[in-house]
Amino acid sequence: MDRKMANRKLIRLSQLKSKLAAANLEEIDWVTFGVIVKKITPQSANNGRTFSIWRLNDLRDLSQCVSLFLFGDVHKEHWKTDQGTV
């Protein structure tokens, strides 16, 4: 993990909103981690394609969640991922 994180900045999910407002994250090599705390049953978009929605949290501030929408190949590959997975 130390090797993978070398020269990267950790931004907690619960801090992401404030960091996006205060810093230009496009110029920083950053990483975040999240736990799937809720999965919505796969939905169908207006175009007929199926997608998933995950709610992610860093377990530091349970009131701060990020919704992640999975479409296309990402949805097909990961929609069965278990709640509680990091």
C-alpha positions, -999 to 999 in steps of 0.1 A, spaced: 0 0 0 29 24 8 42 19 -27 8 25 -43 3 57 -22 37 72 -29 34 108 -41 -4 107 -38 -26 127 -15 -53 109 5 -86 128 6 -112 112 27 -147 109 12 -161 131 40 -137 158 30 -142 156 -7 -168 183 -11 -148 209 8 -116 199 -10 -133 203 -44 -144 238 -35 -110 248 -21 -84 231 -44 -79 223 -80 -78 185 -77 -71 181 -114 -35 192 -107 -30 168 -77 -25 130 -78 -50 121 -52 -69 90 -40 -98 82 -18 -113 51 -2 -149 43 4 -171 15 18 -203 6 0 -228 14 27 -259 11 5 -267 -3 -29 -298 6 -48 -315 -21 -69 -302 -18 -105 -324 7 -125 -332 12 -162 -324 45 -178 -347 62 -203 -325 47 -231 -331 11 -217 -296 6 -203 -292 -7 -168 -272 11 -142 -265 8 -104 -261 34 -77 -239 29 -47 -237 51 -16 -201 53 -4 -188 65 30 -154 66 47 -169 55 81 -155 87 97 -186 108 92 -217 87 85 -237 118 74 -214 124 45 -220 100 16 -210 100 -20 -233 85 -46 -215 66 -73 -234 58 -106 -222 27 -125 -230 25 -162 -220 3 -191 -192 -22 -187 -185 -10 -151 -221 -18 -141 -219 -52 -158 -186 -61 -141 -194 -48 -106 -231 -47 -99 -229 -78 -78 -203 -64 -55 -214 -68 -19 -225 -40 4 -197 -35 29 -169 -39 4 -141 -13 4 
